Amino acid sequence: MPGNKKRVYLLLAAVMAVMVIIEVFFAHPHYHMIWNTMPGFDLIIGFAGAWGLVIAAKVAMAKLLQRKENYYDCDPSDAASGKDGDGNA
C-alpha cells in the first residue's frame, strides 16, 4: 500500500498545481488585500484550514469518544471497584 499513498500525494500536488495555474490566468485581477496578490494563496489557506480542522477534530474526538479496549467486557460492579474485565485491579 505505500505506493498508493505516494500516488495520492502526487495527485493532490498535481491538482493544487493546476488550481494555482488556473488562478493565475483566470482570476479576477482586482485585489483588495496584499495577500490576494500571491498566486494560490486562497488554495493554500483553504487547504491548511481544512487540514487543521481535521486534525483538531481528530484530537478532540479521540479524547471524548475513545474507550479502553475492554470497556464493554467489564461488569458494572467491577467498574465501581476499579477492576478491569478480567477481575484485575
PyMOL Python script that loads the backbone (N, CA, C, O; Angstrom):
from pymol import cmd

cmd.read_pdbstr("""\
ATOM      1  N   MET A   1       0.788  -1.215   0.000  1.00  0.00           N
ATOM      2  CA  MET A   1       0.000   0.000   0.000  1.00  0.00           C
ATOM      3  C   MET A   1       0.831   1.282   0.000  1.00  0.00           C
ATOM      4  O   MET A   1       0.267   2.342  -0.273  1.00  0.00           O
ATOM      5  N   PRO A   2       2.141   1.255   0.289  1.00  0.00           N
ATOM      6  CA  PRO A   2       2.899   2.506   0.279  1.00  0.00           C
ATOM      7  C   PRO A   2       2.871   3.205  -1.075  1.00  0.00           C
ATOM      8  O   PRO A   2       2.910   4.434  -1.131  1.00  0.00           O
ATOM      9  N   GLY A   3       2.804   2.448  -2.163  1.00  0.00           N
ATOM     10  CA  GLY A   3       2.740   3.056  -3.489  1.00  0.00           C
ATOM     11  C   GLY A   3       1.462   3.838  -3.703  1.00  0.00           C
ATOM     12  O   GLY A   3       1.469   4.872  -4.370  1.00  0.00           O
ATOM     13  N   ASN A   4       0.356   3.349  -3.141  1.00  0.00           N
ATOM     14  CA  ASN A   4      -0.924   4.048  -3.282  1.00  0.00           C
ATOM     15  C   ASN A   4      -0.907   5.375  -2.550  1.00  0.00           C
ATOM     16  O   ASN A   4      -1.466   6.362  -3.029  1.00  0.00           O
ATOM     17  N   LYS A   5      -0.267   5.401  -1.389  1.00  0.00           N
ATOM     18  CA  LYS A   5      -0.193   6.642  -0.621  1.00  0.00           C
ATOM     19  C   LYS A   5       0.621   7.688  -1.389  1.00  0.00           C
ATOM     20  O   LYS A   5       0.272   8.868  -1.411  1.00  0.00           O
ATOM     21  N   LYS A   6       1.692   7.245  -2.006  1.00  0.00           N
ATOM     22  CA  LYS A   6       2.516   8.158  -2.791  1.00  0.00           C
ATOM     23  C   LYS A   6       1.734   8.699  -3.984  1.00  0.00           C
ATOM     24  O   LYS A   6       1.851   9.876  -4.328  1.00  0.00           O
ATOM     25  N   ARG A   7       0.937   7.837  -4.614  1.00  0.00           N
ATOM     26  CA  ARG A   7       0.121   8.276  -5.747  1.00  0.00           C
ATOM     27  C   ARG A   7      -0.909   9.315  -5.330  1.00  0.00           C
ATOM     28  O   ARG A   7      -1.171  10.269  -6.063  1.00  0.00           O
ATOM     29  N   VAL A   8      -1.489   9.127  -4.152  1.00  0.00           N
ATOM     30  CA  VAL A   8      -2.485  10.085  -3.663  1.00  0.00           C
ATOM     31  C   VAL A   8      -1.839  11.447  -3.447  1.00  0.00           C
ATOM     32  O   VAL A   8      -2.409  12.471  -3.823  1.00  0.00           O
ATOM     33  N   TYR A   9      -0.646  11.465  -2.841  1.00  0.00           N
ATOM     34  CA  TYR A   9       0.040  12.740  -2.616  1.00  0.00           C
ATOM     35  C   TYR A   9       0.462  13.389  -3.931  1.00  0.00           C
ATOM     36  O   TYR A   9       0.390  14.610  -4.070  1.00  0.00           O
ATOM     37  N   LEU A  10       0.896  12.589  -4.886  1.00  0.00           N
ATOM     38  CA  LEU A  10       1.245  13.147  -6.198  1.00  0.00           C
ATOM     39  C   LEU A  10       0.016  13.712  -6.901  1.00  0.00           C
ATOM     40  O   LEU A  10       0.087  14.775  -7.518  1.00  0.00           O
ATOM     41  N   LEU A  11      -1.104  13.011  -6.812  1.00  0.00           N
ATOM     42  CA  LEU A  11      -2.346  13.507  -7.403  1.00  0.00           C
ATOM     43  C   LEU A  11      -2.782  14.807  -6.722  1.00  0.00           C
ATOM     44  O   LEU A  11      -3.218  15.743  -7.392  1.00  0.00           O
ATOM     45  N   LEU A  12      -2.665  14.863  -5.400  1.00  0.00           N
ATOM     46  CA  LEU A  12      -3.021  16.077  -4.666  1.00  0.00           C
ATOM     47  C   LEU A  12      -2.129  17.243  -5.085  1.00  0.00           C
ATOM     48  O   LEU A  12      -2.616  18.354  -5.292  1.00  0.00           O
ATOM     49  N   ALA A  13      -0.834  16.997  -5.211  1.00  0.00           N
ATOM     50  CA  ALA A  13       0.089  18.047  -5.647  1.00  0.00           C
ATOM     51  C   ALA A  13      -0.234  18.511  -7.063  1.00  0.00           C
ATOM     52  O   ALA A  13      -0.164  19.704  -7.357  1.00  0.00           O
ATOM     53  N   ALA A  14      -0.586  17.578  -7.938  1.00  0.00           N
ATOM     54  CA  ALA A  14      -0.936  17.936  -9.311  1.00  0.00           C
ATOM     55  C   ALA A  14      -2.202  18.787  -9.355  1.00  0.00           C
ATOM     56  O   ALA A  14      -2.265  19.770 -10.092  1.00  0.00           O
ATOM     57  N   VAL A  15      -3.199  18.415  -8.576  1.00  0.00           N
ATOM     58  CA  VAL A  15      -4.447  19.185  -8.529  1.00  0.00           C
ATOM     59  C   VAL A  15      -4.180  20.592  -8.000  1.00  0.00           C
ATOM     60  O   VAL A  15      -4.715  21.569  -8.526  1.00  0.00           O
ATOM     61  N   MET A  16      -3.355  20.694  -6.962  1.00  0.00           N
ATOM     62  CA  MET A  16      -3.036  22.016  -6.407  1.00  0.00           C
ATOM     63  C   MET A  16      -2.281  22.865  -7.432  1.00  0.00           C
ATOM     64  O   MET A  16      -2.538  24.063  -7.547  1.00  0.00           O
ATOM     65  N   ALA A  17      -1.359  22.262  -8.171  1.00  0.00           N
ATOM     66  CA  ALA A  17      -0.611  22.999  -9.198  1.00  0.00           C
ATOM     67  C   ALA A  17      -1.540  23.492 -10.302  1.00  0.00           C
ATOM     68  O   ALA A  17      -1.419  24.631 -10.754  1.00  0.00           O
ATOM     69  N   VAL A  18      -2.459  22.645 -10.734  1.00  0.00           N
ATOM     70  CA  VAL A  18      -3.426  23.051 -11.756  1.00  0.00           C
ATOM     71  C   VAL A  18      -4.299  24.191 -11.244  1.00  0.00           C
ATOM     72  O   VAL A  18      -4.597  25.125 -11.988  1.00  0.00           O
ATOM     73  N   MET A  19      -4.711  24.123  -9.982  1.00  0.00           N
ATOM     74  CA  MET A  19      -5.551  25.193  -9.426  1.00  0.00           C
ATOM     75  C   MET A  19      -4.799  26.523  -9.349  1.00  0.00           C
ATOM     76  O   MET A  19      -5.384  27.578  -9.592  1.00  0.00           O
ATOM     77  N   VAL A  20      -3.512  26.481  -9.014  1.00  0.00           N
ATOM     78  CA  VAL A  20      -2.718  27.716  -8.992  1.00  0.00           C
ATOM     79  C   VAL A  20      -2.599  28.287 -10.393  1.00  0.00           C
ATOM     80  O   VAL A  20      -2.727  29.497 -10.580  1.00  0.00           O
ATOM     81  N   ILE A  21      -2.357  27.437 -11.376  1.00  0.00           N
ATOM     82  CA  ILE A  21      -2.256  27.903 -12.764  1.00  0.00           C
ATOM     83  C   ILE A  21      -3.574  28.519 -13.225  1.00  0.00           C
ATOM     84  O   ILE A  21      -3.581  29.567 -13.870  1.00  0.00           O
ATOM     85  N   ILE A  22      -4.684  27.871 -12.896  1.00  0.00           N
ATOM     86  CA  ILE A  22      -5.997  28.418 -13.258  1.00  0.00           C
ATOM     87  C   ILE A  22      -6.216  29.764 -12.582  1.00  0.00           C
ATOM     88  O   ILE A  22      -6.743  30.689 -13.200  1.00  0.00           O
ATOM     89  N   GLU A  23      -5.816  29.880 -11.319  1.00  0.00           N
ATOM     90  CA  GLU A  23      -5.998  31.146 -10.616  1.00  0.00           C
ATOM     91  C   GLU A  23      -5.153  32.254 -11.234  1.00  0.00           C
ATOM     92  O   GLU A  23      -5.609  33.391 -11.356  1.00  0.00           O
ATOM     93  N   VAL A  24      -3.924  31.926 -11.622  1.00  0.00           N
ATOM     94  CA  VAL A  24      -3.038  32.934 -12.211  1.00  0.00           C
ATOM     95  C   VAL A  24      -3.618  33.467 -13.525  1.00  0.00           C
ATOM     96  O   VAL A  24      -3.583  34.672 -13.773  1.00  0.00           O
ATOM     97  N   PHE A  25      -4.146  32.581 -14.359  1.00  0.00           N
ATOM     98  CA  PHE A  25      -4.609  33.009 -15.679  1.00  0.00           C
ATOM     99  C   PHE A  25      -6.060  33.471 -15.728  1.00  0.00           C
ATOM    100  O   PHE A  25      -6.416  34.261 -16.602  1.00  0.00           O
ATOM    101  N   PHE A  26      -6.907  33.001 -14.815  1.00  0.00           N
ATOM    102  CA  PHE A  26      -8.332  33.297 -14.938  1.00  0.00           C
ATOM    103  C   PHE A  26      -8.948  34.037 -13.750  1.00  0.00           C
ATOM    104  O   PHE A  26     -10.147  34.317 -13.771  1.00  0.00           O
ATOM    105  N   ALA A  27      -8.172  34.362 -12.720  1.00  0.00           N
ATOM    106  CA  ALA A  27      -8.731  35.047 -11.551  1.00  0.00           C
ATOM    107  C   ALA A  27      -9.014  36.511 -11.871  1.00  0.00           C
ATOM    108  O   ALA A  27      -8.369  37.117 -12.727  1.00  0.00           O
ATOM    109  N   HIS A  28      -9.973  37.046 -11.177  1.00  0.00           N
ATOM    110  CA  HIS A  28     -10.332  38.445 -11.330  1.00  0.00           C
ATOM    111  C   HIS A  28      -9.190  39.302 -10.778  1.00  0.00           C
ATOM    112  O   HIS A  28      -8.782  39.087  -9.636  1.00  0.00           O
ATOM    113  N   PRO A  29      -8.662  40.253 -11.532  1.00  0.00           N
ATOM    114  CA  PRO A  29      -7.445  40.959 -11.129  1.00  0.00           C
ATOM    115  C   PRO A  29      -7.620  42.091 -10.115  1.00  0.00           C
ATOM    116  O   PRO A  29      -6.646  42.791  -9.839  1.00  0.00           O
ATOM    117  N   HIS A  30      -8.782  42.300  -9.560  1.00  0.00           N
ATOM    118  CA  HIS A  30      -8.955  43.371  -8.580  1.00  0.00           C
ATOM    119  C   HIS A  30      -8.625  42.851  -7.185  1.00  0.00           C
ATOM    120  O   HIS A  30      -9.348  42.032  -6.619  1.00  0.00           O
ATOM    121  N   TYR A  31      -7.517  43.347  -6.650  1.00  0.00           N
ATOM    122  CA  TYR A  31      -7.065  42.886  -5.338  1.00  0.00           C
ATOM    123  C   TYR A  31      -7.464  43.889  -4.273  1.00  0.00           C
ATOM    124  O   TYR A  31      -7.319  45.098  -4.456  1.00  0.00           O
ATOM    125  N   HIS A  32      -7.969  43.377  -3.157  1.00  0.00           N
ATOM    126  CA  HIS A  32      -8.366  44.244  -2.060  1.00  0.00           C
ATOM    127  C   HIS A  32      -7.368  44.196  -0.907  1.00  0.00           C
ATOM    128  O   HIS A  32      -7.228  45.170  -0.167  1.00  0.00           O
ATOM    129  N   MET A  33      -6.685  43.085  -0.754  1.00  0.00           N
ATOM    130  CA  MET A  33      -5.703  42.924   0.313  1.00  0.00           C
ATOM    131  C   MET A  33      -4.374  42.479  -0.281  1.00  0.00           C
ATOM    132  O   MET A  33      -4.334  41.922  -1.378  1.00  0.00           O
ATOM    133  N   ILE A  34      -3.297  42.721   0.437  1.00  0.00           N
ATOM    134  CA  ILE A  34      -1.972  42.424  -0.081  1.00  0.00           C
ATOM    135  C   ILE A  34      -1.775  40.931  -0.323  1.00  0.00           C
ATOM    136  O   ILE A  34      -1.082  40.546  -1.264  1.00  0.00           O
ATOM    137  N   TRP A  35      -2.377  40.084   0.516  1.00  0.00           N
ATOM    138  CA  TRP A  35      -2.187  38.646   0.342  1.00  0.00           C
ATOM    139  C   TRP A  35      -2.934  38.105  -0.881  1.00  0.00           C
ATOM    140  O   TRP A  35      -2.640  37.002  -1.342  1.00  0.00           O
ATOM    141  N   ASN A  36      -3.869  38.848  -1.396  1.00  0.00           N
ATOM    142  CA  ASN A  36      -4.564  38.423  -2.612  1.00  0.00           C
ATOM    143  C   ASN A  36      -3.688  38.522  -3.852  1.00  0.00           C
ATOM    144  O   ASN A  36      -4.045  37.974  -4.895  1.00  0.00           O
ATOM    145  N   THR A  37      -2.552  39.206  -3.769  1.00  0.00           N
ATOM    146  CA  THR A  37      -1.651  39.307  -4.912  1.00  0.00           C
ATOM    147  C   THR A  37      -0.795  38.047  -5.072  1.00  0.00           C
ATOM    148  O   THR A  37      -0.209  37.840  -6.134  1.00  0.00           O
ATOM    149  N   MET A  38      -0.713  37.221  -4.059  1.00  0.00           N
ATOM    150  CA  MET A  38       0.091  35.996  -4.126  1.00  0.00           C
ATOM    151  C   MET A  38      -0.709  34.902  -4.831  1.00  0.00           C
ATOM    152  O   MET A  38      -1.787  34.533  -4.366  1.00  0.00           O
ATOM    153  N   PRO A  39      -0.202  34.383  -5.936  1.00  0.00           N
ATOM    154  CA  PRO A  39      -0.933  33.327  -6.645  1.00  0.00           C
ATOM    155  C   PRO A  39      -1.068  32.067  -5.788  1.00  0.00           C
ATOM    156  O   PRO A  39      -0.091  31.582  -5.218  1.00  0.00           O
ATOM    157  N   GLY A  40      -2.267  31.559  -5.709  1.00  0.00           N
ATOM    158  CA  GLY A  40      -2.505  30.322  -4.967  1.00  0.00           C
ATOM    159  C   GLY A  40      -2.737  30.518  -3.484  1.00  0.00           C
ATOM    160  O   GLY A  40      -2.857  29.532  -2.757  1.00  0.00           O
ATOM    161  N   PHE A  41      -2.807  31.755  -3.004  1.00  0.00           N
ATOM    162  CA  PHE A  41      -2.976  31.980  -1.567  1.00  0.00           C
ATOM    163  C   PHE A  41      -4.298  31.409  -1.068  1.00  0.00           C
ATOM    164  O   PHE A  41      -4.341  30.780  -0.011  1.00  0.00           O
ATOM    165  N   ASP A  42      -5.364  31.622  -1.810  1.00  0.00           N
ATOM    166  CA  ASP A  42      -6.670  31.097  -1.395  1.00  0.00           C
ATOM    167  C   ASP A  42      -6.654  29.575  -1.323  1.00  0.00           C
ATOM    168  O   ASP A  42      -7.249  28.985  -0.421  1.00  0.00           O
ATOM    169  N   LEU A  43      -5.978  28.947  -2.269  1.00  0.00           N
ATOM    170  CA  LEU A  43      -5.841  27.493  -2.272  1.00  0.00           C
ATOM    171  C   LEU A  43      -5.057  27.024  -1.050  1.00  0.00           C
ATOM    172  O   LEU A  43      -5.455  26.068  -0.384  1.00  0.00           O
ATOM    173  N   ILE A  44      -3.960  27.686  -0.758  1.00  0.00           N
ATOM    174  CA  ILE A  44      -3.111  27.296   0.375  1.00  0.00           C
ATOM    175  C   ILE A  44      -3.842  27.491   1.694  1.00  0.00           C
ATOM    176  O   ILE A  44      -3.821  26.601   2.544  1.00  0.00           O
ATOM    177  N   ILE A  45      -4.482  28.626   1.880  1.00  0.00           N
ATOM    178  CA  ILE A  45      -5.164  28.900   3.145  1.00  0.00           C
ATOM    179  C   ILE A  45      -6.373  27.981   3.316  1.00  0.00           C
ATOM    180  O   ILE A  45      -6.682  27.573   4.436  1.00  0.00           O
ATOM    181  N   GLY A  46      -7.052  27.656   2.234  1.00  0.00           N
ATOM    182  CA  GLY A  46      -8.172  26.720   2.312  1.00  0.00           C
ATOM    183  C   GLY A  46      -7.714  25.318   2.672  1.00  0.00           C
ATOM    184  O   GLY A  46      -8.330  24.658   3.509  1.00  0.00           O
ATOM    185  N   PHE A  47      -6.637  24.859   2.045  1.00  0.00           N
ATOM    186  CA  PHE A  47      -6.109  23.529   2.325  1.00  0.00           C
ATOM    187  C   PHE A  47      -5.598  23.454   3.762  1.00  0.00           C
ATOM    188  O   PHE A  47      -5.874  22.482   4.465  1.00  0.00           O
ATOM    189  N   ALA A  48      -4.864  24.458   4.199  1.00  0.00           N
ATOM    190  CA  ALA A  48      -4.335  24.472   5.569  1.00  0.00           C
ATOM    191  C   ALA A  48      -5.467  24.531   6.594  1.00  0.00           C
ATOM    192  O   ALA A  48      -5.402  23.865   7.628  1.00  0.00           O
ATOM    193  N   GLY A  49      -6.487  25.311   6.319  1.00  0.00           N
ATOM    194  CA  GLY A  49      -7.619  25.394   7.232  1.00  0.00           C
ATOM    195  C   GLY A  49      -8.379  24.086   7.343  1.00  0.00           C
ATOM    196  O   GLY A  49      -8.748  23.668   8.440  1.00  0.00           O
ATOM    197  N   ALA A  50      -8.611  23.441   6.214  1.00  0.00           N
ATOM    198  CA  ALA A  50      -9.310  22.155   6.233  1.00  0.00           C
ATOM    199  C   ALA A  50      -8.474  21.102   6.958  1.00  0.00           C
ATOM    200  O   ALA A  50      -9.003  20.324   7.752  1.00  0.00           O
ATOM    201  N   TRP A  51      -7.172  21.078   6.684  1.00  0.00           N
ATOM    202  CA  TRP A  51      -6.280  20.129   7.347  1.00  0.00           C
ATOM    203  C   TRP A  51      -6.268  20.373   8.860  1.00  0.00           C
ATOM    204  O   TRP A  51      -6.306  19.428   9.648  1.00  0.00           O
ATOM    205  N   GLY A  52      -6.214  21.641   9.255  1.00  0.00           N
ATOM    206  CA  GLY A  52      -6.231  21.981  10.681  1.00  0.00           C
ATOM    207  C   GLY A  52      -7.523  21.549  11.359  1.00  0.00           C
ATOM    208  O   GLY A  52      -7.496  21.058  12.487  1.00  0.00           O
ATOM    209  N   LEU A  53      -8.651  21.725  10.684  1.00  0.00           N
ATOM    210  CA  LEU A  53      -9.930  21.292  11.251  1.00  0.00           C
ATOM    211  C   LEU A  53      -9.990  19.782  11.410  1.00  0.00           C
ATOM    212  O   LEU A  53     -10.510  19.285  12.409  1.00  0.00           O
ATOM    213  N   VAL A  54      -9.464  19.048  10.440  1.00  0.00           N
ATOM    214  CA  VAL A  54      -9.457  17.585  10.531  1.00  0.00           C
ATOM    215  C   VAL A  54      -8.601  17.128  11.705  1.00  0.00           C
ATOM    216  O   VAL A  54      -9.017  16.262  12.475  1.00  0.00           O
ATOM    217  N   ILE A  55      -7.408  17.702  11.847  1.00  0.00           N
ATOM    218  CA  ILE A  55      -6.514  17.324  12.946  1.00  0.00           C
ATOM    219  C   ILE A  55      -7.129  17.700  14.290  1.00  0.00           C
ATOM    220  O   ILE A  55      -7.094  16.900  15.225  1.00  0.00           O
ATOM    221  N   ALA A  56      -7.685  18.886  14.404  1.00  0.00           N
ATOM    222  CA  ALA A  56      -8.305  19.314  15.662  1.00  0.00           C
ATOM    223  C   ALA A  56      -9.487  18.428  16.028  1.00  0.00           C
ATOM    224  O   ALA A  56      -9.651  18.062  17.192  1.00  0.00           O
ATOM    225  N   ALA A  57     -10.303  18.084  15.055  1.00  0.00           N
ATOM    226  CA  ALA A  57     -11.448  17.212  15.320  1.00  0.00           C
ATOM    227  C   ALA A  57     -10.983  15.826  15.732  1.00  0.00           C
ATOM    228  O   ALA A  57     -11.576  15.204  16.613  1.00  0.00           O
ATOM    229  N   LYS A  58      -9.926  15.343  15.100  1.00  0.00           N
ATOM    230  CA  LYS A  58      -9.416  14.016  15.442  1.00  0.00           C
ATOM    231  C   LYS A  58      -8.895  13.991  16.872  1.00  0.00           C
ATOM    232  O   LYS A  58      -9.169  13.045  17.610  1.00  0.00           O
ATOM    233  N   VAL A  59      -8.156  15.003  17.270  1.00  0.00           N
ATOM    234  CA  VAL A  59      -7.617  15.062  18.629  1.00  0.00           C
ATOM    235  C   VAL A  59      -8.742  15.216  19.647  1.00  0.00           C
ATOM    236  O   VAL A  59      -8.771  14.505  20.651  1.00  0.00           O
ATOM    237  N   ALA A  60      -9.665  16.135  19.395  1.00  0.00           N
ATOM    238  CA  ALA A  60     -10.747  16.381  20.345  1.00  0.00           C
ATOM    239  C   ALA A  60     -11.674  15.173  20.452  1.00  0.00           C
ATOM    240  O   ALA A  60     -12.040  14.770  21.556  1.00  0.00           O
ATOM    241  N   MET A  61     -12.051  14.599  19.330  1.00  0.00           N
ATOM    242  CA  MET A  61     -12.968  13.461  19.357  1.00  0.00           C
ATOM    243  C   MET A  61     -12.308  12.217  19.933  1.00  0.00           C
ATOM    244  O   MET A  61     -12.985  11.396  20.552  1.00  0.00           O
ATOM    245  N   ALA A  62     -11.015  12.059  19.745  1.00  0.00           N
ATOM    246  CA  ALA A  62     -10.326  10.903  20.327  1.00  0.00           C
ATOM    247  C   ALA A  62     -10.402  10.956  21.844  1.00  0.00           C
ATOM    248  O   ALA A  62     -10.618   9.929  22.489  1.00  0.00           O
ATOM    249  N   LYS A  63     -10.229  12.120  22.413  1.00  0.00           N
ATOM    250  CA  LYS A  63     -10.291  12.254  23.873  1.00  0.00           C
ATOM    251  C   LYS A  63     -11.711  12.082  24.400  1.00  0.00           C
ATOM    252  O   LYS A  63     -11.903  11.574  25.505  1.00  0.00           O
ATOM    253  N   LEU A  64     -12.697  12.494  23.630  1.00  0.00           N
ATOM    254  CA  LEU A  64     -14.081  12.404  24.085  1.00  0.00           C
ATOM    255  C   LEU A  64     -14.705  11.024  23.860  1.00  0.00           C
ATOM    256  O   LEU A  64     -15.501  10.568  24.681  1.00  0.00           O
ATOM    257  N   LEU A  65     -14.356  10.360  22.767  1.00  0.00           N
ATOM    258  CA  LEU A  65     -15.086   9.172  22.363  1.00  0.00           C
ATOM    259  C   LEU A  65     -14.355   7.847  22.556  1.00  0.00           C
ATOM    260  O   LEU A  65     -15.008   6.808  22.657  1.00  0.00           O
ATOM    261  N   GLN A  66     -13.042   7.847  22.609  1.00  0.00           N
ATOM    262  CA  GLN A  66     -12.331   6.577  22.713  1.00  0.00           C
ATOM    263  C   GLN A  66     -12.434   6.013  24.124  1.00  0.00           C
ATOM    264  O   GLN A  66     -12.363   6.743  25.113  1.00  0.00           O
ATOM    265  N   ARG A  67     -12.600   4.706  24.191  1.00  0.00           N
ATOM    266  CA  ARG A  67     -12.672   3.982  25.451  1.00  0.00           C
ATOM    267  C   ARG A  67     -11.580   2.928  25.489  1.00  0.00           C
ATOM    268  O   ARG A  67     -10.945   2.649  24.472  1.00  0.00           O
ATOM    269  N   LYS A  68     -11.359   2.338  26.663  1.00  0.00           N
ATOM    270  CA  LYS A  68     -10.388   1.261  26.788  1.00  0.00           C
ATOM    271  C   LYS A  68     -10.825   0.082  25.926  1.00  0.00           C
ATOM    272  O   LYS A  68     -12.000  -0.052  25.585  1.00  0.00           O
ATOM    273  N   GLU A  69      -9.874  -0.759  25.585  1.00  0.00           N
ATOM    274  CA  GLU A  69     -10.165  -1.890  24.710  1.00  0.00           C
ATOM    275  C   GLU A  69     -11.198  -2.832  25.324  1.00  0.00           C
ATOM    276  O   GLU A  69     -12.012  -3.401  24.598  1.00  0.00           O
ATOM    277  N   ASN A  70     -11.182  -3.006  26.626  1.00  0.00           N
ATOM    278  CA  ASN A  70     -12.108  -3.927  27.294  1.00  0.00           C
ATOM    279  C   ASN A  70     -13.277  -3.184  27.960  1.00  0.00           C
ATOM    280  O   ASN A  70     -13.841  -3.678  28.936  1.00  0.00           O
ATOM    281  N   TYR A  71     -13.636  -2.031  27.454  1.00  0.00           N
ATOM    282  CA  TYR A  71     -14.676  -1.197  28.059  1.00  0.00           C
ATOM    283  C   TYR A  71     -16.011  -1.927  28.161  1.00  0.00           C
ATOM    284  O   TYR A  71     -16.685  -1.837  29.188  1.00  0.00           O
ATOM    285  N   TYR A  72     -16.399  -2.641  27.122  1.00  0.00           N
ATOM    286  CA  TYR A  72     -17.697  -3.305  27.110  1.00  0.00           C
ATOM    287  C   TYR A  72     -17.663  -4.685  27.756  1.00  0.00           C
ATOM    288  O   TYR A  72     -18.714  -5.287  27.978  1.00  0.00           O
ATOM    289  N   ASP A  73     -16.478  -5.192  28.058  1.00  0.00           N
ATOM    290  CA  ASP A  73     -16.347  -6.518  28.657  1.00  0.00           C
ATOM    291  C   ASP A  73     -16.478  -6.507  30.174  1.00  0.00           C
ATOM    292  O   ASP A  73     -16.747  -7.546  30.777  1.00  0.00           O
ATOM    293  N   CYS A  74     -16.293  -5.356  30.794  1.00  0.00           N
ATOM    294  CA  CYS A  74     -16.271  -5.339  32.257  1.00  0.00           C
ATOM    295  C   CYS A  74     -17.689  -5.338  32.838  1.00  0.00           C
ATOM    296  O   CYS A  74     -18.639  -4.845  32.230  1.00  0.00           O
ATOM    297  N   ASP A  75     -17.787  -5.904  34.026  1.00  0.00           N
ATOM    298  CA  ASP A  75     -19.037  -5.966  34.771  1.00  0.00           C
ATOM    299  C   ASP A  75     -19.245  -4.611  35.451  1.00  0.00           C
ATOM    300  O   ASP A  75     -18.273  -4.036  35.941  1.00  0.00           O
ATOM    301  N   PRO A  76     -20.463  -4.079  35.504  1.00  0.00           N
ATOM    302  CA  PRO A  76     -20.677  -2.775  36.138  1.00  0.00           C
ATOM    303  C   PRO A  76     -20.199  -2.732  37.590  1.00  0.00           C
ATOM    304  O   PRO A  76     -19.744  -1.688  38.056  1.00  0.00           O
ATOM    305  N   SER A  77     -20.298  -3.855  38.311  1.00  0.00           N
ATOM    306  CA  SER A  77     -19.817  -3.861  39.694  1.00  0.00           C
ATOM    307  C   SER A  77     -18.292  -3.774  39.734  1.00  0.00           C
ATOM    308  O   SER A  77     -17.733  -3.228  40.685  1.00  0.00           O
ATOM    309  N   ASP A  78     -17.604  -4.312  38.701  1.00  0.00           N
ATOM    310  CA  ASP A  78     -16.161  -4.217  38.628  1.00  0.00           C
ATOM    311  C   ASP A  78     -15.739  -2.778  38.332  1.00  0.00           C
ATOM    312  O   ASP A  78     -14.695  -2.324  38.801  1.00  0.00           O
ATOM    313  N   ALA A  79     -16.547  -2.069  37.560  1.00  0.00           N
ATOM    314  CA  ALA A  79     -16.195  -0.691  37.208  1.00  0.00           C
ATOM    315  C   ALA A  79     -16.196   0.182  38.454  1.00  0.00           C
ATOM    316  O   ALA A  79     -15.359   1.076  38.577  1.00  0.00           O
ATOM    317  N   ALA A  80     -17.104  -0.055  39.366  1.00  0.00           N
ATOM    318  CA  ALA A  80     -17.153   0.739  40.588  1.00  0.00           C
ATOM    319  C   ALA A  80     -15.964   0.445  41.483  1.00  0.00           C
ATOM    320  O   ALA A  80     -15.494   1.330  42.198  1.00  0.00           O
ATOM    321  N   SER A  81     -15.466  -0.801  41.453  1.00  0.00           N
ATOM    322  CA  SER A  81     -14.339  -1.161  42.311  1.00  0.00           C
ATOM    323  C   SER A  81     -12.998  -0.916  41.631  1.00  0.00           C
ATOM    324  O   SER A  81     -11.954  -1.102  42.256  1.00  0.00           O
ATOM    325  N   GLY A  82     -13.002  -0.497  40.349  1.00  0.00           N
ATOM    326  CA  GLY A  82     -11.755  -0.212  39.661  1.00  0.00           C
ATOM    327  C   GLY A  82     -11.120  -1.418  38.998  1.00  0.00           C
ATOM    328  O   GLY A  82      -9.968  -1.349  38.570  1.00  0.00           O
ATOM    329  N   LYS A  83     -11.849  -2.524  38.903  1.00  0.00           N
ATOM    330  CA  LYS A  83     -11.308  -3.732  38.280  1.00  0.00           C
ATOM    331  C   LYS A  83     -11.573  -3.697  36.778  1.00  0.00           C
ATOM    332  O   LYS A  83     -12.532  -3.078  36.318  1.00  0.00           O
ATOM    333  N   ASP A  84     -10.697  -4.382  36.013  1.00  0.00           N
ATOM    334  CA  ASP A  84     -10.942  -4.490  34.585  1.00  0.00           C
ATOM    335  C   ASP A  84     -11.796  -5.715  34.296  1.00  0.00           C
ATOM    336  O   ASP A  84     -12.288  -6.338  35.237  1.00  0.00           O
ATOM    337  N   GLY A  85     -11.994  -6.088  33.032  1.00  0.00           N
ATOM    338  CA  GLY A  85     -12.858  -7.191  32.655  1.00  0.00           C
ATOM    339  C   GLY A  85     -12.380  -8.551  33.138  1.00  0.00           C
ATOM    340  O   GLY A  85     -13.177  -9.487  33.211  1.00  0.00           O
ATOM    341  N   ASP A  86     -11.084  -8.687  33.475  1.00  0.00           N
ATOM    342  CA  ASP A  86     -10.530  -9.955  33.924  1.00  0.00           C
ATOM    343  C   ASP A  86     -10.546 -10.082  35.444  1.00  0.00           C
ATOM    344  O   ASP A  86     -10.087 -11.090  35.981  1.00  0.00           O
ATOM    345  N   GLY A  87     -11.062  -9.090  36.134  1.00  0.00           N
ATOM    346  CA  GLY A  87     -11.094  -9.124  37.601  1.00  0.00           C
ATOM    347  C   GLY A  87      -9.842  -8.574  38.230  1.00  0.00           C
ATOM    348  O   GLY A  87      -9.683  -8.642  39.449  1.00  0.00           O
ATOM    349  N   ASN A  88      -8.945  -8.029  37.427  1.00  0.00           N
ATOM    350  CA  ASN A  88      -7.698  -7.453  37.946  1.00  0.00           C
ATOM    351  C   ASN A  88      -7.913  -5.998  38.327  1.00  0.00           C
ATOM    352  O   ASN A  88      -8.689  -5.283  37.693  1.00  0.00           O
ATOM    353  N   ALA A  89      -7.229  -5.581  39.350  1.00  0.00           N
ATOM    354  CA  ALA A  89      -7.343  -4.194  39.786  1.00  0.00           C
ATOM    355  C   ALA A  89      -6.476  -3.279  38.969  1.00  0.00           C
ATOM    356  O   ALA A  89      -6.455  -2.071  39.208  1.00  0.00           O
TER     357      ALA A  89
END
""", "prot")
cmd.dss("prot")
cmd.show_as("cartoon", "prot")
cmd.util.cbc("prot")
cmd.orient("prot")
